[in-house]
Amino acid sequence: MSIFIVGGTGTVGTQALLNLLEAGEKVSVMTRSAERTASLPSGVNGVVGNLSDPPSLTKAFIGIEKLFLITPVHPDEAVHGQNAVRAAKKAGVKKIVYLSVVLPPDSTHIPHFASKIPIENAIRESGIAFTIIRPNNFYQNDFWYKDVMLEYGLYPQPIGSTGIYRVDVRDVADAATNALTERGLEGKTINLHGPDSLTGKECARIWSQHLGTEINYMGDDLDKWAESASASLPAWMVHDFRIMYDYFQKKGLKPEPADIVEAEKILHHKPRAFSAFCAECAEIWK
């Protein structure tokens, strides 16, 4: 079986790649340049291609049986994803596992949430067998805030007090790996959440507990967050994420009861807890 990962050098893709290699699968990963293939793990086939260049995708997908498609947050994300689906169909790919995002009906005004919808639709209409995985906000996003927490005692992600069921990237990768290597998950759209409703203050409290120092939640002020984020993120991304955080603050991001049952079926284990993730990080960071 030949598995191809688009997005195999990112947060989820890297973990899924390690899972697949451990399982003895033959894996190829797309990179934007030949030079970047040198950084891939031993035994991985690096293939040059670009989501904005459809002919390069068709060429890259030839001979591939299964595709794990991860589209990075980008103003043209919907176009990039649809390019990949069309190329997969032309190349004769037999299954697509797509990394989407939890999509409550009233969340489609969030730009990078909305970008996932045309890609999901293209996959369903392609005639290719598929599994769509829709995860919540990642625990591992907190890696971005390591220095701010350790140096200034602040937790800056403005997720508010309504509560979101954040999820471990390793669970997302486990779900993708199982969807790629097992039968019975075709045609399913699976919402993937963690086990706990987390607020900004609760995240700060848990980090404080494991880091052994006081971490304070920076608060819900999105003007303040945007001003700070503009130093490291492009303007379009700050705009996008501000809309997302406003939604989190007002609505949260929570599972339906059936989501928990379906998630455990695809994971074959219970979702990892945020506290356990923080404990692992604290041990390394200390």
ABEGO torsion letter per residue (X at the ends): XBBBBBGAABAAAAAAAAAAAAAGBBBBBBBABAAAAAABBBGBBBBBBBAABAAAAAAAABGBABBBBBBBBBAAAAAAAAAAAAAAAAAGBABBBBBBBBBBAAAAABAAAAAAAAAAAAAAAAGBBBBBBBBBBBAAAAAAAAAAAAAAGBBABBAEAAEBBBBBAAAAAAAAAAAAABBGABGBBBBBBBABBBBAAAAAAAAAAAAGBBBBBAEABAAAAAAAAAAABBAAAAAAAAAAAAAAAAAEBBBBAAAAAAAAAAAGBBBBBAAAAAAAAAAAAX
